[in-house]
Amino acid sequence: MPRKTVQKILLDPSDFNRALLSDTTPAELPIPIGNDGFYLNIRDWKKFDTFSKTIIETFVLPPNSGKQATEPLSYKIVKDAESLRKLGLPHPRAQLEICNFYSRYDSLLTYYCNTSSFSIRRPVCTASKYYIAGPLEASNELKFSTISTVDKDKFTKHPASFFAYAGYGRLHNFLGSRLFDSLERKFHFMSSQDISKCFHSIYTHSISWATRSLKEAKRNTSAEMYGASFDRLMQSMNRNETNGIIVGPEVSRIFAETILSAVDDELERRLTKKGLTNGVDYSAFRYVDNYYFFSGNRRNCDEISAELSDCLDEYKLHLNPGKAEITYRPFASKKSSAIQQANTLVADVIDNLTRPNQIAGVPGRQQTNVVLVTAKRIRSRHKLMRALVQRVRAICVDAELGYEGVSAYMLAAIKWRTHQLTRDSEQLLALPEEIALLDGSVISREECLSQATDLYDFYLEVAFHLFSLAPSVNTSLDISYVLVQTAEFLKKHTPDDFLATKERVQLWVSRLVGSSSLTDLDERQYSTSIEILNVICATKPFDFGGVYYVELLDEFKGASSKVGYFEVVAKLFVLGDDPKCKTKQLELLQGAESFILKEPNLATCSERLHLFLDLMGCPFISADYRRKMVRRILTGYNGQQRLGGGGGSIQIPTNEHVAAAITNFEQNPWFTTWDSINLLRLIEKKELKRSYA
């Protein structure tokens, strides 16, 4: 087998702004949107022209003294079939405040997150390096090398977490670990508990209670200490609210981790007083806001849960009785059982569509014998699809779960196999026409390509079916990866098949937009639909043209019923510079401008500032229109400042200076990557920031 591609990325310990790449925004953003441009622009902002620097100083940089309350962009994503999760995208100014906070308190932050013996995911120190390896990184140019973040391009391709973490990156890693197996051997009972609406219920002042004694904190709430500073930071990025914190950014999880670590400490002390020793009479583990207790008898589980409830009450937090569960061995949930059956289904059906081939040497490879996967011939696609659909349905019925319990696992498996098929097919197609195998048989490049094309098409059909049953942001990244990878491969190697698959993708997307899953979301007054916007953006490599997207987006109520940052950016991204769509583009821009001017508080409103900066740099909008738009919006901002008695008006310079700023921001975009050439790379980066669950 070939050696894995590995890169070690060295991180600059003095660069606290790199937290912008990992800790200050939710992972669940539309594919084209990220913070790479923001990071680079802030790093080099003094190199911009005069008016660009004025915009940055007025709207983006934190004030020299004090903290100005900002309003995050609040939006919802699908949590499961019955509920939604509300997330928040902080104002760029608030994000820089987070970086400043890290620069002052990084060591204290990790100290307070490491006081608990229960936590199984916690920051332990400021990261100094990270490694790139695995299936998504095979396209990197450098192998077994070390590069520095001085090279900004390679650095921003793969955002690392600002901190190094101990424990388990995902909850399923713990539930499938050797440690979990040993706990099942040692204890008869497992109790699982969940904090009810944890992030929405957190009282920000309680951070001071967690970092000092409760009595002392209540006497010194204005003290200039770590807890008080963290408290003010979380308030200022959320309209100065003290009840609840923004959900999504990693910094919010760290805030919660600090508080819950103090809860863990208190719980362990109380249990010790009752004669219960951790590791002997029980074992306790917490993953973010999920608790797992193991004990030899049910009485201990009940007592531990009661004490936990009392400890949480001190911090104005409460357990969710609807999610409490005590299990007697075996410690298997309905979901884990369903995943095991899905794994068997993947092995029986999906993996049976390919075969490993031992090839007697590949030019440029050190190994004498190389194993490459090729697609088998699909004899009856209809029967195969039918069998797979029925088995997925049966798994969900047996486990008494909705489709979301299985579809995410299946889509992830298809995504990986699409990557494997592409990687190995590219190598096979670089070989001579007749490829000799070690067993003496011969395969042809033409046969490999034909059967790979059929398999790509089948993967896409399965992916669309599964995604339509249970759409989510995470699964939208998987199907988006399959879409982009398929389009790029077919376009390169077999243009006729590319056109045939393009027609089927067009049909599948239209069905998806009209599916009952999305209708249900609309009926629940859910209009952001990042899940579907991602899929639509991922169809760009199929070259549909702007007219198709105009019709599609008009059909999709979830994307057409609201004028907001995500919707405007996604539409501009897919419409591109198609001259046939200028009327639709103008309508879109006028709606976006009216939205900003309705309340042009750019210095405090996250959604309006994100939209304003991205519109300034959008290459698909004429420079003349953008110049006039900037003048109108800034005039509106100045008018609002005068009415509100504020002193933050901005002097609007000549057209020449405005044009220079527009050119600068087009060459150095802020949040949206308008170029779809590296769409696969954008998806990979989103994969690295997936929320853990």
Secondary structure as UniProt FT lines:
FT   STRAND          7..10
FT   TURN            13..14
FT   HELIX           16..21
FT   TURN            22..23
FT   TURN            31..32
FT   HELIX           36..43
FT   HELIX           45..47
FT   HELIX           50..55
FT   HELIX           56..60
FT   STRAND          73..78
FT   STRAND          84..89
FT   HELIX           92..112
FT   TURN            113..114
FT   STRAND          121..126
FT   STRAND          129..132
FT   HELIX           135..137
FT   TURN            138..139
FT   STRAND          145..148
FT   TURN            149..150
FT   HELIX           152..157
FT   STRAND          163..167
FT   HELIX           171..175
FT   HELIX           178..186
FT   STRAND          189..195
FT   TURN            196..197
FT   HELIX           198..201
FT   TURN            204..205
FT   HELIX           206..211
FT   HELIX           214..219
FT   TURN            221..222
FT   HELIX           226..236
FT   TURN            237..240
FT   HELIX           250..273
FT   TURN            274..275
FT   TURN            279..281
FT   STRAND          282..287
FT   TURN            288..289
FT   STRAND          290..295
FT   HELIX           298..313
FT   TURN            314..316
FT   HELIX           321..323
FT   STRAND          325..328
FT   HELIX           334..345
FT   HELIX           346..350
FT   HELIX           351..353
FT   STRAND          354..359
FT   TURN            363..364
FT   STRAND          370..375
FT   HELIX           381..399
FT   HELIX           404..429
FT   STRAND          434..437
FT   TURN            438..439
FT   STRAND          442..444
FT   HELIX           445..469
FT   HELIX           473..493
FT   HELIX           495..513
FT   HELIX           516..523
FT   TURN            524..525
FT   HELIX           530..538
FT   HELIX           540..542
FT   HELIX           546..555
FT   HELIX           557..560
FT   HELIX           565..575
FT   TURN            576..577
FT   HELIX           579..581
FT   HELIX           582..598
FT   TURN            602..604
FT   HELIX           606..616
FT   TURN            619..620
FT   HELIX           623..644
FT   HELIX           655..667
FT   TURN            677..678
FT   HELIX           679..688
//
